[in-house]
């Protein structure tokens, strides 16, 4: 996850420089929104692939694995 954060920080900073937006530092909220959208895309792909199932609860949404993750060491 640390690598994902660093990659997003670098990308957003480069985009700001290219767009001549100053200051070029990344706000926490910008990063949070960006990571949230990436998580949403990844979850949708996993749902489409049948690797997870999801639905609504009273207070939130749930996500479950449809099959156990295979351990690469086995």
N, C-alpha and C positions, 0 to 999 in steps of 0.2 A: 504494500500500500504506500510505503514511503516513496518508492520509485514513481508510482503513478502521480503522487502529489508533486514531486519535483518536475516531472515531465509536463504536467499541466501548468505549473508556475512558469516554466521556460517558454512554453507555447503562447500563453496569454501575454507575457511580457514582449515577446517578439511581435505578436499581432499588434500590440499597442504602439510599438516603435514604428512598424510599417505604416500604421494608420495615423502616425504623428499625434498620438494621444499622450498627453503629459499630465500628471506624472505617470511613469510606466510601472510603478509598483502595483502589485495585485492586492486588492482588498479581500479580506476573509470571506465576505459575502459573495464576491465574484467566484472565488475558488469553490465555495460550498455549492453554489448553483451549478457550476460546471461539473463537479464531481457527481452531483445528484443526477444530472442529465445523463451522464455516462453510465451510472448504475442502472438507471431506468432502461436505457438501450440494451445493456447486457442482460438484465432480467427478462426483457421481452424476447431476446434471442433464445435464452435458455427455455423460456416458456414455449416458444415456437418449435424448439427442438425436442420438447417433451422431457427435458431433464429436470424440470421443476413444475409444480402446480401452485397456483395462487388463487386467492379469493378474499372475500371481505369478512371481517369480524365486526363486532359491535363498535369497537373503538379504532380499528386500524385495518390493515391488510395482513394476510398471512402468506408465507412462502414455505413450501416443503420440497425436499428432494424426492423425486419419484423413484430413484434407485440409489443405493449406497455409492459413494465415490470409491473408485478402485485405487488401492494403495499401490504406487509405482514400485515399491520395494518388494512386494509379494510376487 
